[in-house]
Amino acid sequence: MPNVTAQARDVGGGEISTYWVDTIGTVSTTYTFPKQQQSITFKNKGTANITLTINATPYVVAPNATFMQEITFTAITIVAASGLQKYEVSARVYTSTRIDVTPNGVTAERPTGVKVGYDYYDTTLGKPIWWNGSVWKDAAGTTV
């Protein structure tokens, strides 16, 4: 199992970002970050499930789905269910005080005309959801 150190860059505004696009096969690879991360976005751009393990918890990301979570971690392990699968990762650590105010409301109040990746806390469902460009998805990739 390969172990790779991820390289970060300062993107300004109190944020350091690590981003890469790669392919993964059926042999797992662990990526270690030099600093504790606070947020991750993982996009499966392949045709088979990819398992992303963070803090010993596995998350199965379906093809063309996005996993987004505010979570503290220093390493991730990635493995594909079959073949070579393309994926995209963005991890962030915040270097200054950050105040996030996630828009929220009932299902009927969901905003329209928003950008891909826009997050919204649906109080009817009691969970955060994200706009993928055509439908709202929850963290498990389920259309809601």
PAKEPA-67260 format. One record per atom (N, C-alpha, C): residue number from 1; x, z, y; atom name; residue in three letters. Coordinates in Angstrom, 3 decimals, decimal comma. Atoms other than C-alpha are relative to their C-alpha. Layout:
REM PAKEPA-67260
FIBA    i        px        pz        py  at   aa
FIBA  NUM         X         Z         Y  CA  ALA
...
This chain:
REM PAKEPA-67260
FIBA    i        px        pz        py  at   aa
FIBA    1     0,852     0,000    -1,178   N  MET
FIBA    1     0,000     0,000     0,000  CA  MET
FIBA    1     0,893     0,000     1,236   C  MET
FIBA    2    -0,810     0,043    -1,210   N  PRO
FIBA    2     1,713    -1,135     3,233  CA  PRO
FIBA    2    -0,466     1,013     1,042   C  PRO
FIBA    3     0,304    -0,899    -1,112   N  ASN
FIBA    3     1,876     1,267     6,176  CA  ASN
FIBA    3     0,636    -0,598     1,244   C  ASN
FIBA    4    -0,444     0,682    -1,208   N  VAL
FIBA    4     2,144    -0,295     9,650  CA  VAL
FIBA    4    -0,249     0,905     1,196   C  VAL
FIBA    5     0,206    -0,753    -1,236   N  THR
FIBA    5     2,669     1,434    13,010  CA  THR
FIBA    5    -0,598    -0,946     1,034   C  THR
FIBA    6     0,689     0,820    -1,003   N  ALA
FIBA    6     0,238     0,033    15,577  CA  ALA
FIBA    6     0,649     0,208     1,362   C  ALA
FIBA    7    -0,603    -0,064    -1,331   N  GLN
FIBA    7     1,650    -0,776    19,014  CA  GLN
FIBA    7    -1,086    -0,035     1,067   C  GLN
FIBA    8     1,016    -0,116    -1,050   N  ALA
FIBA    8    -0,357     0,221    22,080  CA  ALA
FIBA    8     0,511    -0,581     1,305   C  ALA
FIBA    9    -0,370     0,441    -1,345   N  ARG
FIBA    9    -0,418    -1,076    25,647  CA  ARG
FIBA    9    -0,895     0,707     1,004   C  ARG
FIBA   10     0,755    -0,660    -1,064   N  ASP
FIBA   10    -1,515     0,580    28,884  CA  ASP
FIBA   10    -0,815    -1,061     0,720   C  ASP
FIBA   11     0,861     0,986    -0,644   N  VAL
FIBA   11    -4,509    -1,348    30,213  CA  VAL
FIBA   11    -0,476     0,471     1,369   C  VAL
FIBA   12     0,374    -0,523    -1,309   N  GLY
FIBA   12    -4,854     0,793    33,338  CA  GLY
FIBA   12    -1,326     0,739    -0,054   C  GLY
FIBA   13     1,268    -0,714    -0,076   N  GLY
FIBA   13    -7,801     2,854    34,457  CA  GLY
FIBA   13    -0,058     1,198    -0,911   C  GLY
FIBA   14    -0,016    -1,187     0,844   N  GLY
FIBA   14    -6,673     5,790    32,336  CA  GLY
FIBA   14    -0,234    -0,286    -1,463   C  GLY
FIBA   15     0,283     0,382     1,381   N  GLU
FIBA   15    -6,868     3,910    29,049  CA  GLU
FIBA   15     1,197    -0,730    -0,613   C  GLU
FIBA   16    -1,021     0,725     0,758   N  ILE
FIBA   16    -4,316     2,810    26,451  CA  ILE
FIBA   16    -0,710    -0,637    -1,185   C  ILE
FIBA   17     0,735     0,747     1,007   N  SER
FIBA   17    -5,583     0,125    24,102  CA  SER
FIBA   17     0,946    -0,600    -1,037   C  SER
FIBA   18    -0,701     0,679     1,084   N  THR
FIBA   18    -4,379    -1,170    20,737  CA  THR
FIBA   18    -0,979    -1,016    -0,562   C  THR
FIBA   19     0,900     1,063     0,426   N  TYR
FIBA   19    -5,837    -4,517    19,652  CA  TYR
FIBA   19     0,760    -0,983    -0,883   C  TYR
FIBA   20    -0,595     1,060     0,804   N  TRP
FIBA   20    -5,090    -6,982    16,881  CA  TRP
FIBA   20    -1,068    -0,692    -0,833   C  TRP
FIBA   21     0,817     0,799     0,904   N  VAL
FIBA   21    -6,652    -9,706    14,746  CA  VAL
FIBA   21     0,887    -0,333    -1,184   C  VAL
FIBA   22    -0,824     0,223     1,187   N  ASP
FIBA   22    -5,459   -10,113    11,166  CA  ASP
FIBA   22    -0,910    -0,347    -1,178   C  ASP
FIBA   23     0,758     0,157     1,236   N  THR
FIBA   23    -6,519   -10,807     7,588  CA  THR
FIBA   23     0,441     1,104    -0,956   C  THR
FIBA   24    -0,282    -1,051     0,991   N  ILE
FIBA   24    -6,711    -8,266     4,757  CA  ILE
FIBA   24    -0,480    -0,498    -1,353   C  ILE
FIBA   25     0,389     0,345     1,359   N  GLY
FIBA   25    -6,846    -8,748     1,007  CA  GLY
FIBA   25    -0,470     1,233    -0,742   C  GLY
FIBA   26     0,502    -1,088     0,832   N  THR
FIBA   26    -7,691    -6,473    -1,894  CA  THR
FIBA   26     1,014     1,126    -0,166   C  THR
FIBA   27    -0,973    -1,101    -0,034   N  VAL
FIBA   27    -4,542    -4,359    -1,383  CA  VAL
FIBA   27    -0,175     0,695     1,346   C  VAL
FIBA   28     0,283    -0,700    -1,258   N  SER
FIBA   28    -5,226    -1,675     1,200  CA  SER
FIBA   28     1,255     0,120     0,864   C  SER
FIBA   29    -1,066    -0,191    -0,976   N  THR
FIBA   29    -3,118    -1,376     4,357  CA  THR
FIBA   29    -0,395     1,141     0,915   C  THR
FIBA   30     0,241    -1,116    -0,909   N  THR
FIBA   30    -2,815     1,794     6,430  CA  THR
FIBA   30     0,735    -0,267     1,306   C  THR
FIBA   31    -0,565     0,143    -1,338   N  TYR
FIBA   31    -2,233     1,520    10,176  CA  TYR
FIBA   31     0,078     1,384     0,626   C  TYR
FIBA   32    -0,215    -1,303    -0,623   N  THR
FIBA   32    -0,747     4,590    11,858  CA  THR
FIBA   32     0,229    -0,195     1,489   C  THR
FIBA   33    -0,116     0,088    -1,456   N  PHE
FIBA   33    -1,064     5,123    15,610  CA  PHE
FIBA   33     0,930     1,098     0,495   C  PHE
FIBA   34    -0,937    -1,008    -0,499   N  PRO
FIBA   34     1,695     6,914    17,556  CA  PRO
FIBA   34    -0,678     1,135     0,770   C  PRO
FIBA   35     0,779    -1,028    -0,709   N  LYS
FIBA   35    -0,946     8,812    19,576  CA  LYS
FIBA   35    -1,377     0,079    -0,650   C  LYS
FIBA   36     1,355    -0,186     0,513   N  GLN
FIBA   36    -4,283    10,239    18,529  CA  GLN
FIBA   36    -0,963    -0,912     0,758   C  GLN
FIBA   37     0,960     0,927    -0,594   N  GLN
FIBA   37    -7,008     7,639    19,162  CA  GLN
FIBA   37    -1,345     0,696     0,172   C  GLN
FIBA   38     1,293    -0,627    -0,283   N  GLN
FIBA   38   -10,470     8,418    20,517  CA  GLN
FIBA   38    -1,187    -0,936    -0,182   C  GLN
FIBA   39     1,091     0,964     0,119   N  SER
FIBA   39   -12,487     5,251    19,964  CA  SER
FIBA   39     0,474    -1,178    -0,832   C  SER
FIBA   40    -0,351     1,184     0,782   N  ILE
FIBA   40   -12,563     2,301    17,564  CA  ILE
FIBA   40    -1,163    -0,980    -0,019   C  ILE
FIBA   41     0,935     1,094     0,238   N  THR
FIBA   41   -14,307    -1,057    17,374  CA  THR
FIBA   41     0,638    -0,872    -1,067   C  THR
FIBA   42    -0,510     0,791     1,117   N  PHE
FIBA   42   -13,866    -2,946    14,100  CA  PHE
FIBA   42    -1,000    -1,104    -0,293   C  PHE
FIBA   43     0,878     1,144     0,261   N  LYS
FIBA   43   -15,297    -6,449    13,600  CA  LYS
FIBA   43     0,450    -0,697    -1,280   C  LYS
FIBA   44    -0,266     0,747     1,222   N  ASN
FIBA   44   -15,485    -8,024    10,137  CA  ASN
FIBA   44    -0,357    -1,451     0,273   C  ASN
FIBA   45     0,229     1,416    -0,285   N  LYS
FIBA   45   -15,062   -11,750    10,740  CA  LYS
FIBA   45     0,091    -0,834    -1,276   C  LYS
FIBA   46    -0,127     0,677     1,285   N  GLY
FIBA   46   -14,881   -12,580     7,030  CA  GLY
FIBA   46    -1,330    -0,241    -0,683   C  GLY
FIBA   47     1,192     0,316     0,793   N  THR
FIBA   47   -17,323   -13,407     4,245  CA  THR
FIBA   47    -0,295     1,040    -1,076   C  THR
FIBA   48     0,212    -1,078     0,972   N  ALA
FIBA   48   -17,035   -10,213     2,144  CA  ALA
FIBA   48     0,111     1,341     0,726   C  ALA
FIBA   49    -0,094    -1,338    -0,585   N  ASN
FIBA   49   -17,349    -6,486     2,838  CA  ASN
FIBA   49     1,452     0,415     0,181   C  ASN
FIBA   50    -1,299    -0,619    -0,222   N  ILE
FIBA   50   -14,341    -4,681     4,299  CA  ILE
FIBA   50    -0,254     1,493     0,130   C  ILE
FIBA   51     0,120    -1,451    -0,106   N  THR
FIBA   51   -13,918    -0,932     3,824  CA  THR
FIBA   51     1,055     0,507     0,967   C  THR
FIBA   52    -0,837    -0,611    -1,018   N  LEU
FIBA   52   -12,488     0,903     6,817  CA  LEU
FIBA   52    -0,073     1,503    -0,241   C  LEU
FIBA   53    -0,011    -1,441     0,256   N  THR
FIBA   53   -11,406     4,488     6,054  CA  THR
FIBA   53     0,647     0,702     1,179   C  THR
FIBA   54    -0,476    -0,788    -1,131   N  ILE
FIBA   54   -11,033     6,944     8,947  CA  ILE
FIBA   54    -0,213     1,467    -0,353   C  ILE
FIBA   55     0,086    -1,440     0,305   N  ASN
FIBA   55   -10,267    10,642     8,381  CA  ASN
FIBA   55    -0,627     0,248    -1,373   C  ASN
FIBA   56     0,444    -0,106     1,397   N  ALA
FIBA   56   -10,925    10,208     4,630  CA  ALA
FIBA   56    -1,461    -0,385    -0,213   C  ALA
FIBA   57     1,386     0,454     0,139   N  THR
FIBA   57   -14,434     8,824     5,306  CA  THR
FIBA   57    -0,017    -1,521    -0,032   C  THR
FIBA   58     0,064     1,465     0,071   N  PRO
FIBA   58   -15,031     5,239     4,123  CA  PRO
FIBA   58    -1,250    -0,537     0,711   C  PRO
FIBA   59     1,097     0,696    -0,660   N  TYR
FIBA   59   -17,191     2,917     6,218  CA  TYR
FIBA   59     0,048    -1,444    -0,488   C  TYR
FIBA   60     0,048     1,382     0,478   N  VAL
FIBA   60   -18,268    -0,391     4,647  CA  VAL
FIBA   60    -0,571    -0,857     1,121   C  VAL
FIBA   61     0,403     0,891    -1,086   N  VAL
FIBA   61   -18,458    -3,141     7,258  CA  VAL
FIBA   61    -0,327    -1,355    -0,611   C  VAL
FIBA   62     0,474     1,250     0,580   N  ALA
FIBA   62   -20,508    -6,144     6,184  CA  ALA
FIBA   62     0,572    -1,207     0,761   C  ALA
FIBA   63    -0,467     1,206    -0,692   N  PRO
FIBA   63   -19,486    -9,722     7,020  CA  PRO
FIBA   63    -0,752    -0,202     1,319   C  PRO
FIBA   64     0,527     0,255    -1,341   N  ASN
FIBA   64   -20,036   -10,545    10,716  CA  ASN
FIBA   64    -0,614     1,230     0,661   C  ASN
FIBA   65     0,507    -1,241    -0,597   N  ALA
FIBA   65   -20,864    -6,891    11,462  CA  ALA
FIBA   65     1,104     0,674     0,806   C  ALA
FIBA   66    -0,938    -0,749    -0,832   N  THR
FIBA   66   -19,240    -4,569    13,991  CA  THR
FIBA   66    -0,233     1,487    -0,191   C  THR
FIBA   67     0,036    -1,452     0,093   N  PHE
FIBA   67   -18,432    -0,888    13,492  CA  PHE
FIBA   67     0,608     0,529     1,292   C  PHE
FIBA   68    -0,487    -0,584    -1,254   N  MET
FIBA   68   -18,098     1,058    16,776  CA  MET
FIBA   68    -0,255     1,495    -0,048   C  MET
FIBA   69     0,204    -1,441     0,016   N  GLN
FIBA   69   -17,523     4,779    17,059  CA  GLN
FIBA   69     1,016     0,696     0,899   C  GLN
FIBA   70    -0,874    -0,916    -0,721   N  GLU
FIBA   70   -16,112     7,429    19,353  CA  GLU
FIBA   70     0,419     1,030    -1,042   C  GLU
FIBA   71    -0,488    -0,859     1,066   N  ILE
FIBA   71   -13,941     9,283    16,841  CA  ILE
FIBA   71     1,491     0,248     0,221   C  ILE
FIBA   72    -1,410    -0,342    -0,155   N  THR
FIBA   72   -10,582    11,068    16,912  CA  THR
FIBA   72     0,712    -0,263    -1,326   C  THR
FIBA   73    -0,730     0,335     1,214   N  PHE
FIBA   73    -8,027     9,695    14,429  CA  PHE
FIBA   73     1,425    -0,427     0,346   C  PHE
FIBA   74    -1,377     0,483    -0,185   N  THR
FIBA   74    -4,359     8,801    13,970  CA  THR
FIBA   74     0,359    -1,103    -0,988   C  THR
FIBA   75    -0,275     1,067     0,960   N  ALA
FIBA   75    -4,611     6,335    11,069  CA  ALA
FIBA   75    -1,312    -0,569    -0,522   C  ALA
FIBA   76     1,137     0,644     0,658   N  ILE
FIBA   76    -7,016     3,852     9,496  CA  ILE
FIBA   76     0,540    -0,758    -1,206   C  ILE
FIBA   77    -0,353     0,794     1,167   N  THR
FIBA   77    -6,940     2,207     6,087  CA  THR
FIBA   77    -1,057    -1,079    -0,155   C  THR
FIBA   78     0,900     1,151     0,085   N  ILE
FIBA   78    -8,438    -1,252     5,597  CA  ILE
FIBA   78     0,231    -0,702    -1,336   C  ILE
FIBA   79    -0,105     0,765     1,242   N  VAL
FIBA   79    -9,195    -3,095     2,343  CA  VAL
FIBA   79    -1,242    -0,880    -0,143   C  VAL
FIBA   80     1,103     0,939     0,182   N  ALA
FIBA   80   -11,346    -6,142     1,531  CA  ALA
FIBA   80    -0,536     0,093    -1,426   C  ALA
FIBA   81     0,624    -0,014     1,326   N  ALA
FIBA   81   -13,801    -6,317    -1,368  CA  ALA
FIBA   81     0,510    -1,161    -0,849   C  ALA
FIBA   82    -0,511     1,151     0,738   N  SER
FIBA   82   -12,486    -9,766    -2,312  CA  SER
FIBA   82     0,688    -0,974     0,947   C  SER
FIBA   83    -0,663     1,051    -0,760   N  GLY
FIBA   83   -10,212   -12,556    -1,149  CA  GLY
FIBA   83     0,722     0,487     1,236   C  GLY
FIBA   84    -0,589    -0,322    -1,295   N  LEU
FIBA   84    -8,589   -12,671     2,285  CA  LEU
FIBA   84    -1,101    -0,044     1,046   C  LEU
FIBA   85     1,066    -0,107    -0,989   N  GLN
FIBA   85   -10,906   -11,517     5,057  CA  GLN
FIBA   85     0,596     0,228     1,381   C  GLN
FIBA   86    -0,469    -0,136    -1,373   N  LYS
FIBA   86   -10,350   -11,873     8,807  CA  LYS
FIBA   86    -0,743     1,158     0,668   C  LYS
FIBA   87     0,614    -1,106    -0,713   N  TYR
FIBA   87   -10,981    -8,854    11,017  CA  TYR
FIBA   87     0,657     0,163     1,360   C  TYR
FIBA   88    -0,488    -0,277    -1,350   N  GLU
FIBA   88   -10,472    -7,607    14,576  CA  GLU
FIBA   88    -0,151     1,500     0,256   C  GLU
FIBA   89     0,020    -1,441    -0,264   N  VAL
FIBA   89    -9,596    -4,042    15,647  CA  VAL
FIBA   89     0,364     0,260     1,449   C  VAL
FIBA   90    -0,344    -0,496    -1,332   N  SER
FIBA   90    -9,604    -2,361    19,039  CA  SER
FIBA   90    -0,126     1,520    -0,053   C  SER
FIBA   91     0,009    -1,466    -0,022   N  ALA
FIBA   91    -8,644     1,326    19,310  CA  ALA
FIBA   91     0,458     0,448     1,376   C  ALA
FIBA   92    -0,329    -0,464    -1,343   N  ARG
FIBA   92    -8,398     3,369    22,505  CA  ARG
FIBA   92     0,277     1,496     0,032   C  ARG
FIBA   93    -0,239    -1,398    -0,337   N  VAL
FIBA   93    -6,988     6,612    23,774  CA  VAL
FIBA   93    -0,102     0,080     1,519   C  VAL
FIBA   94     0,220    -0,150    -1,431   N  TYR
FIBA   94    -7,974     7,867    27,219  CA  TYR
FIBA   94     1,010     0,990     0,557   C  TYR
FIBA   95    -1,083    -0,801    -0,556   N  THR
FIBA   95    -5,189     9,252    29,389  CA  THR
FIBA   95    -0,416     0,789     1,227   C  THR
FIBA   96     0,494    -0,767    -1,145   N  SER
FIBA   96    -7,327    10,641    32,197  CA  SER
FIBA   96    -1,430     0,416    -0,297   C  SER
FIBA   97     1,371    -0,447     0,197   N  THR
FIBA   97   -10,669    12,350    32,535  CA  THR
FIBA   97    -0,925    -1,201     0,063   C  THR
FIBA   98     0,905     1,133     0,102   N  ARG
FIBA   98   -13,326     9,913    31,528  CA  ARG
FIBA   98    -1,413     0,523    -0,117   C  ARG
FIBA   99     1,402    -0,401     0,080   N  ILE
FIBA   99   -17,017    10,291    32,098  CA  ILE
FIBA   99    -0,787    -1,218    -0,458   C  ILE
FIBA  100     0,846     1,066     0,517   N  ASP
FIBA  100   -19,252     8,127    29,976  CA  ASP
FIBA  100    -1,450     0,402     0,172   C  ASP
FIBA  101     1,437    -0,222    -0,085   N  VAL
FIBA  101   -22,887     7,891    30,824  CA  VAL
FIBA  101    -0,629    -1,177    -0,721   C  VAL
FIBA  102     0,617     1,061     0,784   N  THR
FIBA  102   -24,524     5,886    28,088  CA  THR
FIBA  102    -1,454    -0,128     0,406   C  THR
FIBA  103     1,411     0,209    -0,326   N  PRO
FIBA  103   -27,791     4,331    29,190  CA  PRO
FIBA  103    -0,858     0,398    -1,194   C  PRO
FIBA  104     0,856    -0,445     1,096   N  ASN
FIBA  104   -30,661     5,760    27,174  CA  ASN
FIBA  104    -1,457    -0,114     0,379   C  ASN
FIBA  105     1,441     0,064    -0,190   N  GLY
FIBA  105   -34,384     5,613    26,726  CA  GLY
FIBA  105    -0,679    -0,338    -1,314   C  GLY
FIBA  106     0,769     0,328     1,200   N  VAL
FIBA  106   -37,148     4,752    24,277  CA  VAL
FIBA  106     0,223    -1,461    -0,372   C  VAL
FIBA  107    -0,199     1,359     0,504   N  THR
FIBA  107   -37,108     1,583    22,183  CA  THR
FIBA  107    -0,566    -1,047     0,954   C  THR
FIBA  108     0,654     0,968    -0,885   N  ALA
FIBA  108   -39,504    -0,196    24,561  CA  ALA
FIBA  108     0,755    -0,218     1,311   C  ALA
FIBA  109    -0,753     0,109    -1,253   N  GLU
FIBA  109   -37,075     0,382    27,471  CA  GLU
FIBA  109     1,381    -0,622    -0,178   C  GLU
FIBA  110    -1,312     0,601     0,224   N  ARG
FIBA  110   -34,076    -1,357    25,900  CA  ARG
FIBA  110     0,259    -1,086     1,047   C  ARG
FIBA  111    -0,297     0,998    -1,025   N  PRO
FIBA  111   -32,306    -3,453    28,515  CA  PRO
FIBA  111     0,120    -1,407    -0,581   C  PRO
FIBA  112    -0,154     1,398     0,393   N  THR
FIBA  112   -32,224    -7,253    28,382  CA  THR
FIBA  112     1,093    -0,622     0,861   C  THR
FIBA  113    -1,016     0,708    -0,762   N  GLY
FIBA  113   -29,600    -9,703    29,553  CA  GLY
FIBA  113     1,340     0,719     0,057   C  GLY
FIBA  114    -1,253    -0,764     0,014   N  VAL
FIBA  114   -26,699    -7,408    28,573  CA  VAL
FIBA  114     1,074    -0,750    -0,777   C  VAL
FIBA  115    -1,128     0,627     0,683   N  LYS
FIBA  115   -23,239    -8,391    27,309  CA  LYS
FIBA  115     0,114     0,510    -1,435   C  LYS
FIBA  116    -0,275    -0,396     1,386   N  VAL
FIBA  116   -22,212    -8,290    23,645  CA  VAL
FIBA  116     0,825     1,291     0,013   C  VAL
FIBA  117    -0,695    -1,282     0,078   N  GLY
FIBA  117   -21,084    -4,758    22,730  CA  GLY
FIBA  117    -0,624     1,078     0,870   C  GLY
FIBA  118     0,667    -0,977    -0,866   N  TYR
FIBA  118   -23,382    -3,066    25,261  CA  TYR
FIBA  118    -0,609     1,106    -0,855   C  TYR
FIBA  119     0,551    -1,112     0,774   N  ASP
FIBA  119   -24,285     0,403    23,998  CA  ASP
FIBA  119    -1,173     0,637     0,735   C  ASP
FIBA  120     1,231    -0,588    -0,509   N  TYR
FIBA  120   -27,624     2,143    24,443  CA  TYR
FIBA  120    -0,413     1,102    -0,976   C  TYR
FIBA  121     0,467    -1,070     0,869   N  TYR
FIBA  121   -28,856     5,484    23,108  CA  TYR
FIBA  121    -1,525    -0,090    -0,060   C  TYR
FIBA  122     1,442     0,159     0,190   N  ASP
FIBA  122   -32,337     4,861    21,692  CA  ASP
FIBA  122    -0,589     1,362    -0,366   C  ASP
FIBA  123     0,559    -1,339     0,226   N  THR
FIBA  123   -34,215     8,160    22,038  CA  THR
FIBA  123    -1,133    -0,017    -1,018   C  THR
FIBA  124     1,033     0,105     1,038   N  THR
FIBA  124   -37,027     6,888    19,791  CA  THR
FIBA  124     0,647     0,125    -1,378   C  THR
FIBA  125    -0,718    -0,039     1,281   N  LEU
FIBA  125   -34,517     6,372    16,952  CA  LEU
FIBA  125     0,901     1,222    -0,114   C  LEU
FIBA  126    -0,902    -1,152     0,002   N  GLY
FIBA  126   -32,315     9,299    17,986  CA  GLY
FIBA  126     1,427    -0,352    -0,355   C  GLY
FIBA  127    -1,373     0,412     0,308   N  LYS
FIBA  127   -29,080     7,312    17,715  CA  LYS
FIBA  127     0,450    -1,110     0,941   C  LYS
FIBA  128    -0,524     1,086    -0,824   N  PRO
FIBA  128   -26,765     4,941    19,583  CA  PRO
FIBA  128    -0,152    -1,340    -0,714   C  PRO
FIBA  129     0,102     1,360     0,528   N  ILE
FIBA  129   -27,203     1,190    19,134  CA  ILE
FIBA  129     0,819    -0,927     0,897   C  ILE
FIBA  130    -0,820     0,953    -0,742   N  TRP
FIBA  130   -25,239    -1,887    20,254  CA  TRP
FIBA  130    -0,621    -1,380    -0,072   C  TRP
FIBA  131     0,496     1,374    -0,080   N  TRP
FIBA  131   -26,225    -5,404    21,339  CA  TRP
FIBA  131     1,083    -0,932    -0,530   C  TRP
FIBA  132    -0,996     0,910     0,577   N  ASN
FIBA  132   -24,479    -8,106    19,261  CA  ASN
FIBA  132    -0,125    -1,428     0,532   C  ASN
FIBA  133     0,196     1,327    -0,575   N  GLY
FIBA  133   -25,640   -11,047    21,371  CA  GLY
FIBA  133    -1,336    -0,602    -0,367   C  GLY
FIBA  134     1,319     0,502     0,379   N  SER
FIBA  134   -28,907   -11,626    19,540  CA  SER
FIBA  134    -0,953     1,110    -0,457   C  SER
FIBA  135     0,836    -1,126     0,431   N  VAL
FIBA  135   -30,175    -8,301    18,088  CA  VAL
FIBA  135     0,716     1,316     0,245   C  VAL
FIBA  136    -0,579    -1,340    -0,109   N  TRP
FIBA  136   -29,617    -4,534    18,423  CA  TRP
FIBA  136     0,377     0,467    -1,386   C  TRP
FIBA  137    -0,493    -0,511     1,277   N  LYS
FIBA  137   -27,547    -2,935    15,632  CA  LYS
FIBA  137     0,383     1,470     0,158   C  LYS
FIBA  138    -0,491    -1,372    -0,018   N  ASP
FIBA  138   -26,809     0,676    14,715  CA  ASP
FIBA  138     1,422     0,037    -0,554   C  ASP
FIBA  139    -1,397    -0,123     0,438   N  ALA
FIBA  139   -23,397     2,002    13,612  CA  ALA
FIBA  139     0,219    -0,496    -1,423   C  ALA
FIBA  140    -0,111     0,484     1,382   N  ALA
FIBA  140   -24,120     1,008     9,998  CA  ALA
FIBA  140    -0,142    -1,519    -0,075   C  ALA
FIBA  141     0,174     1,455    -0,020   N  GLY
FIBA  141   -24,731    -2,616    11,086  CA  GLY
FIBA  141    -1,418    -0,436    -0,296   C  GLY
FIBA  142     1,400     0,297     0,272   N  THR
FIBA  142   -28,479    -2,398    10,453  CA  THR
FIBA  142    -0,706    -0,424     1,280   C  THR
FIBA  143     0,781     0,440    -1,154   N  THR
FIBA  143   -30,746    -4,331    12,818  CA  THR
FIBA  143    -1,090     1,041     0,264   C  THR
FIBA  144     1,006    -1,015    -0,364   N  VAL
FIBA  144   -32,927    -1,837    14,708  CA  VAL
FIBA  144    -0,844    -0,475     1,173   C  VAL
